[in-house]
């Protein structure tokens, strides 16, 4: 359910990862309100993935967009 919409050949930006994290958090809130355990587990895994990608970007582990850094 990971929806990475990145142009081909471009790096991942912190803003795009934070937007993805906010979107997943909103979906998690809805899943909690609806008591949808399956959706919560899937979203938890996606949130952990995004958090790891943010950490990797901040520690220099992911490519930066062209023209930056």
Gaussian input, Z-matrix of N, CA and C with variables (Angstrom, degrees):
# hf/3-21g

backbone

0 1
 N
 C     1     B1
 C     2     B2     1     A1
 N     3     B3     2     A2     1     D1
 C     4     B4     3     A3     2     D2
 C     5     B5     4     A4     3     D3
 N     6     B6     5     A5     4     D4
 C     7     B7     6     A6     5     D5
 C     8     B8     7     A7     6     D6
 N     9     B9     8     A8     7     D7
 C    10    B10     9     A9     8     D8
 C    11    B11    10    A10     9     D9
 N    12    B12    11    A11    10    D10
 C    13    B13    12    A12    11    D11
 C    14    B14    13    A13    12    D12
 N    15    B15    14    A14    13    D13
 C    16    B16    15    A15    14    D14
 C    17    B17    16    A16    15    D15
 N    18    B18    17    A17    16    D16
 C    19    B19    18    A18    17    D17
 C    20    B20    19    A19    18    D18
 N    21    B21    20    A20    19    D19
 C    22    B22    21    A21    20    D20
 C    23    B23    22    A22    21    D21
 N    24    B24    23    A23    22    D22
 C    25    B25    24    A24    23    D23
 C    26    B26    25    A25    24    D24
 N    27    B27    26    A26    25    D25
 C    28    B28    27    A27    26    D26
 C    29    B29    28    A28    27    D27
 N    30    B30    29    A29    28    D28
 C    31    B31    30    A30    29    D29
 C    32    B32    31    A31    30    D30
 N    33    B33    32    A32    31    D31
 C    34    B34    33    A33    32    D32
 C    35    B35    34    A34    33    D33
 N    36    B36    35    A35    34    D34
 C    37    B37    36    A36    35    D35
 C    38    B38    37    A37    36    D36
 N    39    B39    38    A38    37    D37
 C    40    B40    39    A39    38    D38
 C    41    B41    40    A40    39    D39
 N    42    B42    41    A41    40    D40
 C    43    B43    42    A42    41    D41
 C    44    B44    43    A43    42    D42
 N    45    B45    44    A44    43    D43
 C    46    B46    45    A45    44    D44
 C    47    B47    46    A46    45    D45
 N    48    B48    47    A47    46    D46
 C    49    B49    48    A48    47    D47
 C    50    B50    49    A49    48    D48
 N    51    B51    50    A50    49    D49
 C    52    B52    51    A51    50    D50
 C    53    B53    52    A52    51    D51
 N    54    B54    53    A53    52    D52
 C    55    B55    54    A54    53    D53
 C    56    B56    55    A55    54    D54
 N    57    B57    56    A56    55    D55
 C    58    B58    57    A57    56    D56
 C    59    B59    58    A58    57    D57
 N    60    B60    59    A59    58    D58
 C    61    B61    60    A60    59    D59
 C    62    B62    61    A61    60    D60
 N    63    B63    62    A62    61    D61
 C    64    B64    63    A63    62    D62
 C    65    B65    64    A64    63    D63
 N    66    B66    65    A65    64    D64
 C    67    B67    66    A66    65    D65
 C    68    B68    67    A67    66    D66
 N    69    B69    68    A68    67    D67
 C    70    B70    69    A69    68    D68
 C    71    B71    70    A70    69    D69
 N    72    B72    71    A71    70    D70
 C    73    B73    72    A72    71    D71
 C    74    B74    73    A73    72    D72
 N    75    B75    74    A74    73    D73
 C    76    B76    75    A75    74    D74
 C    77    B77    76    A76    75    D75
 N    78    B78    77    A77    76    D76
 C    79    B79    78    A78    77    D77
 C    80    B80    79    A79    78    D78
 N    81    B81    80    A80    79    D79
 C    82    B82    81    A81    80    D80
 C    83    B83    82    A82    81    D81
 N    84    B84    83    A83    82    D82
 C    85    B85    84    A84    83    D83
 C    86    B86    85    A85    84    D84
 N    87    B87    86    A86    85    D85
 C    88    B88    87    A87    86    D86
 C    89    B89    88    A88    87    D87
 N    90    B90    89    A89    88    D88
 C    91    B91    90    A90    89    D89
 C    92    B92    91    A91    90    D90
 N    93    B93    92    A92    91    D91
 C    94    B94    93    A93    92    D92
 C    95    B95    94    A94    93    D93
 N    96    B96    95    A95    94    D94
 C    97    B97    96    A96    95    D95
 C    98    B98    97    A97    96    D96
 N    99    B99    98    A98    97    D97
 C   100   B100    99    A99    98    D98
 C   101   B101   100   A100    99    D99
 N   102   B102   101   A101   100   D100
 C   103   B103   102   A102   101   D101
 C   104   B104   103   A103   102   D102
 N   105   B105   104   A104   103   D103
 C   106   B106   105   A105   104   D104
 C   107   B107   106   A106   105   D105
 N   108   B108   107   A107   106   D106
 C   109   B109   108   A108   107   D107
 C   110   B110   109   A109   108   D108
 N   111   B111   110   A110   109   D109
 C   112   B112   111   A111   110   D110
 C   113   B113   112   A112   111   D111
 N   114   B114   113   A113   112   D112
 C   115   B115   114   A114   113   D113
 C   116   B116   115   A115   114   D114
 N   117   B117   116   A116   115   D115
 C   118   B118   117   A117   116   D116
 C   119   B119   118   A118   117   D117
 N   120   B120   119   A119   118   D118
 C   121   B121   120   A120   119   D119
 C   122   B122   121   A121   120   D120
 N   123   B123   122   A122   121   D121
 C   124   B124   123   A123   122   D122
 C   125   B125   124   A124   123   D123
 N   126   B126   125   A125   124   D124
 C   127   B127   126   A126   125   D125
 C   128   B128   127   A127   126   D126
 N   129   B129   128   A128   127   D127
 C   130   B130   129   A129   128   D128
 C   131   B131   130   A130   129   D129
 N   132   B132   131   A131   130   D130
 C   133   B133   132   A132   131   D131
 C   134   B134   133   A133   132   D132
 N   135   B135   134   A134   133   D133
 C   136   B136   135   A135   134   D134
 C   137   B137   136   A136   135   D135
 N   138   B138   137   A137   136   D136
 C   139   B139   138   A138   137   D137
 C   140   B140   139   A139   138   D138
 N   141   B141   140   A140   139   D139
 C   142   B142   141   A141   140   D140
 C   143   B143   142   A142   141   D141
 N   144   B144   143   A143   142   D142
 C   145   B145   144   A144   143   D143
 C   146   B146   145   A145   144   D144
 N   147   B147   146   A146   145   D145
 C   148   B148   147   A147   146   D146
 C   149   B149   148   A148   147   D147
 N   150   B150   149   A149   148   D148
 C   151   B151   150   A150   149   D149
 C   152   B152   151   A151   150   D150
 N   153   B153   152   A152   151   D151
 C   154   B154   153   A153   152   D152
 C   155   B155   154   A154   153   D153
 N   156   B156   155   A155   154   D154
 C   157   B157   156   A156   155   D155
 C   158   B158   157   A157   156   D156
 N   159   B159   158   A158   157   D157
 C   160   B160   159   A159   158   D158
 C   161   B161   160   A160   159   D159
 N   162   B162   161   A161   160   D160
 C   163   B163   162   A162   161   D161
 C   164   B164   163   A163   162   D162
 N   165   B165   164   A164   163   D163
 C   166   B166   165   A165   164   D164
 C   167   B167   166   A166   165   D165
 N   168   B168   167   A167   166   D166
 C   169   B169   168   A168   167   D167
 C   170   B170   169   A169   168   D168
 N   171   B171   170   A170   169   D169
 C   172   B172   171   A171   170   D170
 C   173   B173   172   A172   171   D171
 N   174   B174   173   A173   172   D172
 C   175   B175   174   A174   173   D173
 C   176   B176   175   A175   174   D174
 N   177   B177   176   A176   175   D175
 C   178   B178   177   A177   176   D176
 C   179   B179   178   A178   177   D177
 N   180   B180   179   A179   178   D178
 C   181   B181   180   A180   179   D179
 C   182   B182   181   A181   180   D180
 N   183   B183   182   A182   181   D181
 C   184   B184   183   A183   182   D182
 C   185   B185   184   A184   183   D183
 N   186   B186   185   A185   184   D184
 C   187   B187   186   A186   185   D185
 C   188   B188   187   A187   186   D186
 N   189   B189   188   A188   187   D187
 C   190   B190   189   A189   188   D188
 C   191   B191   190   A190   189   D189
 N   192   B192   191   A191   190   D190
 C   193   B193   192   A192   191   D191
 C   194   B194   193   A193   192   D192
 N   195   B195   194   A194   193   D193
 C   196   B196   195   A195   194   D194
 C   197   B197   196   A196   195   D195
 N   198   B198   197   A197   196   D196
 C   199   B199   198   A198   197   D197
 C   200   B200   199   A199   198   D198
 N   201   B201   200   A200   199   D199
 C   202   B202   201   A201   200   D200
 C   203   B203   202   A202   201   D201
 N   204   B204   203   A203   202   D202
 C   205   B205   204   A204   203   D203
 C   206   B206   205   A205   204   D204

   B1=1.4467
   B2=1.5194
   B3=1.2888
   B4=1.4491
   B5=1.5152
   B6=1.3285
   B7=1.4565
   B8=1.5224
   B9=1.3187
   B10=1.4607
   B11=1.5086
   B12=1.3147
   B13=1.4568
   B14=1.5182
   B15=1.3269
   B16=1.4493
   B17=1.5165
   B18=1.3376
   B19=1.4648
   B20=1.5321
   B21=1.3052
   B22=1.4640
   B23=1.5213
   B24=1.3386
   B25=1.4464
   B26=1.5219
   B27=1.3129
   B28=1.4709
   B29=1.5187
   B30=1.3134
   B31=1.4513
   B32=1.5228
   B33=1.3073
   B34=1.4539
   B35=1.5204
   B36=1.3351
   B37=1.4521
   B38=1.5213
   B39=1.3118
   B40=1.4567
   B41=1.5238
   B42=1.3273
   B43=1.4619
   B44=1.5200
   B45=1.3252
   B46=1.4671
   B47=1.5237
   B48=1.3381
   B49=1.4654
   B50=1.5214
   B51=1.3238
   B52=1.4636
   B53=1.5240
   B54=1.3363
   B55=1.4668
   B56=1.5268
   B57=1.3263
   B58=1.4610
   B59=1.5253
   B60=1.3319
   B61=1.4650
   B62=1.5337
   B63=1.3288
   B64=1.4753
   B65=1.5217
   B66=1.3204
   B67=1.4597
   B68=1.5348
   B69=1.3295
   B70=1.4675
   B71=1.5251
   B72=1.3255
   B73=1.4666
   B74=1.5276
   B75=1.3305
   B76=1.4624
   B77=1.5259
   B78=1.3324
   B79=1.4685
   B80=1.5239
   B81=1.3461
   B82=1.4633
   B83=1.5274
   B84=1.3220
   B85=1.4596
   B86=1.5291
   B87=1.3179
   B88=1.4648
   B89=1.5286
   B90=1.3285
   B91=1.4691
   B92=1.5234
   B93=1.3318
   B94=1.4688
   B95=1.5210
   B96=1.3292
   B97=1.4604
   B98=1.5229
   B99=1.3373
   B100=1.4643
   B101=1.5324
   B102=1.3325
   B103=1.4680
   B104=1.5296
   B105=1.3266
   B106=1.4684
   B107=1.5252
   B108=1.3319
   B109=1.4648
   B110=1.5324
   B111=1.3103
   B112=1.4665
   B113=1.5311
   B114=1.3265
   B115=1.4699
   B116=1.5266
   B117=1.3319
   B118=1.4608
   B119=1.5235
   B120=1.3210
   B121=1.4621
   B122=1.5262
   B123=1.3266
   B124=1.4678
   B125=1.5359
   B126=1.3174
   B127=1.4619
   B128=1.5264
   B129=1.3325
   B130=1.4693
   B131=1.5306
   B132=1.3304
   B133=1.4689
   B134=1.5363
   B135=1.3240
   B136=1.4614
   B137=1.5260
   B138=1.3294
   B139=1.4597
   B140=1.5253
   B141=1.3241
   B142=1.4646
   B143=1.5263
   B144=1.3388
   B145=1.4603
   B146=1.5245
   B147=1.3227
   B148=1.4659
   B149=1.5244
   B150=1.3302
   B151=1.4686
   B152=1.5310
   B153=1.3214
   B154=1.4685
   B155=1.5209
   B156=1.3328
   B157=1.4611
   B158=1.5253
   B159=1.3485
   B160=1.4624
   B161=1.5206
   B162=1.3240
   B163=1.4676
   B164=1.5285
   B165=1.3311
   B166=1.4659
   B167=1.5294
   B168=1.3227
   B169=1.4618
   B170=1.5232
   B171=1.3279
   B172=1.4574
   B173=1.5249
   B174=1.3320
   B175=1.4649
   B176=1.5268
   B177=1.3328
   B178=1.4554
   B179=1.5087
   B180=1.3212
   B181=1.4554
   B182=1.5179
   B183=1.3175
   B184=1.4654
   B185=1.5273
   B186=1.3320
   B187=1.4737
   B188=1.5167
   B189=1.3186
   B190=1.4601
   B191=1.5300
   B192=1.3414
   B193=1.4627
   B194=1.5263
   B195=1.3254
   B196=1.4534
   B197=1.5247
   B198=1.3332
   B199=1.4455
   B200=1.5169
   B201=1.3417
   B202=1.4677
   B203=1.5205
   B204=1.3277
   B205=1.4437
   B206=1.4610
   A1=110.91
   A2=116.53
   A3=122.63
   A4=108.84
   A5=117.35
   A6=121.27
   A7=110.00
   A8=116.38
   A9=120.61
   A10=108.72
   A11=116.04
   A12=120.72
   A13=107.26
   A14=116.47
   A15=122.67
   A16=109.26
   A17=117.43
   A18=119.31
   A19=110.42
   A20=116.09
   A21=121.11
   A22=109.97
   A23=116.88
   A24=121.15
   A25=114.33
   A26=118.09
   A27=121.05
   A28=108.98
   A29=116.78
   A30=121.42
   A31=111.39
   A32=115.22
   A33=121.76
   A34=107.68
   A35=116.88
   A36=120.25
   A37=110.07
   A38=116.00
   A39=120.90
   A40=109.69
   A41=116.88
   A42=119.66
   A43=111.92
   A44=117.68
   A45=119.20
   A46=110.75
   A47=116.78
   A48=119.76
   A49=111.32
   A50=116.99
   A51=119.90
   A52=111.20
   A53=117.72
   A54=121.03
   A55=110.71
   A56=116.25
   A57=120.77
   A58=110.07
   A59=116.66
   A60=120.77
   A61=110.72
   A62=117.43
   A63=120.71
   A64=110.92
   A65=116.31
   A66=120.35
   A67=111.09
   A68=115.48
   A69=119.36
   A70=110.80
   A71=117.53
   A72=120.45
   A73=111.46
   A74=117.14
   A75=120.26
   A76=110.89
   A77=115.71
   A78=119.54
   A79=111.01
   A80=116.83
   A81=120.71
   A82=110.00
   A83=117.19
   A84=120.51
   A85=110.40
   A86=116.35
   A87=120.04
   A88=110.76
   A89=117.50
   A90=120.76
   A91=110.74
   A92=116.93
   A93=120.13
   A94=111.02
   A95=116.75
   A96=120.79
   A97=111.55
   A98=116.03
   A99=120.89
   A100=112.36
   A101=116.36
   A102=123.23
   A103=111.62
   A104=114.26
   A105=122.01
   A106=108.98
   A107=116.21
   A108=121.75
   A109=112.64
   A110=116.89
   A111=120.42
   A112=110.68
   A113=116.07
   A114=120.01
   A115=110.36
   A116=117.06
   A117=120.32
   A118=111.32
   A119=117.44
   A120=121.11
   A121=111.35
   A122=115.94
   A123=120.53
   A124=110.36
   A125=115.83
   A126=120.14
   A127=111.24
   A128=117.29
   A129=120.45
   A130=109.71
   A131=116.30
   A132=120.00
   A133=110.74
   A134=116.57
   A135=120.34
   A136=111.13
   A137=117.08
   A138=120.83
   A139=111.43
   A140=116.83
   A141=120.13
   A142=110.84
   A143=116.44
   A144=120.99
   A145=110.93
   A146=116.71
   A147=120.72
   A148=109.98
   A149=117.65
   A150=120.68
   A151=110.80
   A152=116.38
   A153=120.00
   A154=110.99
   A155=117.57
   A156=120.65
   A157=111.26
   A158=117.35
   A159=120.59
   A160=109.43
   A161=116.46
   A162=120.60
   A163=110.87
   A164=116.43
   A165=120.12
   A166=110.98
   A167=117.03
   A168=120.53
   A169=110.67
   A170=116.03
   A171=119.93
   A172=112.34
   A173=116.56
   A174=119.47
   A175=111.94
   A176=116.77
   A177=121.02
   A178=114.32
   A179=118.50
   A180=121.61
   A181=115.90
   A182=118.64
   A183=121.59
   A184=108.97
   A185=117.10
   A186=119.69
   A187=111.10
   A188=116.06
   A189=120.81
   A190=109.16
   A191=116.40
   A192=119.12
   A193=110.95
   A194=115.19
   A195=120.91
   A196=109.90
   A197=116.12
   A198=120.94
   A199=114.82
   A200=117.13
   A201=120.60
   A202=109.45
   A203=115.43
   A204=123.99
   A205=115.45
   D1=9.46
   D2=179.33
   D3=-74.46
   D4=122.01
   D5=-174.94
   D6=-113.90
   D7=77.16
   D8=177.37
   D9=-83.48
   D10=114.80
   D11=179.20
   D12=-112.65
   D13=75.33
   D14=-179.71
   D15=-110.27
   D16=133.61
   D17=175.98
   D18=-58.85
   D19=144.94
   D20=-179.89
   D21=-59.13
   D22=132.89
   D23=176.18
   D24=82.72
   D25=4.45
   D26=179.89
   D27=-106.56
   D28=150.25
   D29=177.52
   D30=-79.90
   D31=168.02
   D32=177.97
   D33=-86.20
   D34=135.34
   D35=178.32
   D36=-101.49
   D37=155.37
   D38=176.65
   D39=-60.16
   D40=-40.75
   D41=179.72
   D42=-60.95
   D43=-40.66
   D44=-179.95
   D45=-66.22
   D46=-37.75
   D47=177.70
   D48=-68.42
   D49=-40.06
   D50=178.05
   D51=-66.46
   D52=-37.48
   D53=175.32
   D54=-61.87
   D55=-43.41
   D56=178.58
   D57=-62.85
   D58=-41.76
   D59=179.90
   D60=-64.11
   D61=-42.77
   D62=178.15
   D63=-62.11
   D64=-42.25
   D65=179.14
   D66=-62.29
   D67=-44.59
   D68=178.81
   D69=-64.41
   D70=-37.54
   D71=178.15
   D72=-63.32
   D73=-40.56
   D74=177.47
   D75=-63.98
   D76=-41.67
   D77=178.33
   D78=-65.96
   D79=-36.15
   D80=177.71
   D81=-64.25
   D82=-42.28
   D83=178.52
   D84=-58.83
   D85=-43.92
   D86=178.17
   D87=-63.98
   D88=-43.15
   D89=179.04
   D90=-62.26
   D91=-37.86
   D92=176.92
   D93=-65.51
   D94=-42.77
   D95=179.58
   D96=-63.99
   D97=-36.13
   D98=-179.60
   D99=-86.56
   D100=-4.97
   D101=-178.61
   D102=56.51
   D103=43.42
   D104=179.71
   D105=-94.74
   D106=94.57
   D107=-175.52
   D108=-62.63
   D109=-41.30
   D110=-178.55
   D111=-62.38
   D112=-44.94
   D113=179.03
   D114=-65.18
   D115=-38.80
   D116=179.30
   D117=-61.05
   D118=-43.55
   D119=179.65
   D120=-64.21
   D121=-43.15
   D122=179.76
   D123=-64.60
   D124=-43.59
   D125=-179.71
   D126=-68.45
   D127=-36.90
   D128=177.86
   D129=-60.23
   D130=-43.75
   D131=178.79
   D132=-63.57
   D133=-41.71
   D134=178.91
   D135=-64.90
   D136=-40.40
   D137=178.38
   D138=-64.73
   D139=-38.65
   D140=177.08
   D141=-64.82
   D142=-38.52
   D143=178.16
   D144=-63.85
   D145=-45.86
   D146=180.00
   D147=-64.39
   D148=-41.86
   D149=178.55
   D150=-60.44
   D151=-40.49
   D152=178.21
   D153=-66.23
   D154=-38.99
   D155=178.65
   D156=-67.80
   D157=-37.06
   D158=176.17
   D159=-63.59
   D160=-45.81
   D161=178.99
   D162=-60.29
   D163=-42.58
   D164=179.43
   D165=-64.19
   D166=-40.73
   D167=179.10
   D168=-64.07
   D169=-44.71
   D170=-178.19
   D171=-68.49
   D172=-26.54
   D173=179.40
   D174=-93.51
   D175=4.36
   D176=176.79
   D177=89.36
   D178=14.85
   D179=-176.33
   D180=-88.57
   D181=-9.95
   D182=-179.84
   D183=-117.33
   D184=149.35
   D185=178.43
   D186=-65.63
   D187=142.02
   D188=176.68
   D189=-89.50
   D190=158.27
   D191=177.65
   D192=-59.55
   D193=152.78
   D194=-179.34
   D195=-57.24
   D196=138.82
   D197=177.40
   D198=86.38
   D199=2.10
   D200=178.60
   D201=-122.05
   D202=147.45
   D203=172.11
   D204=56.07

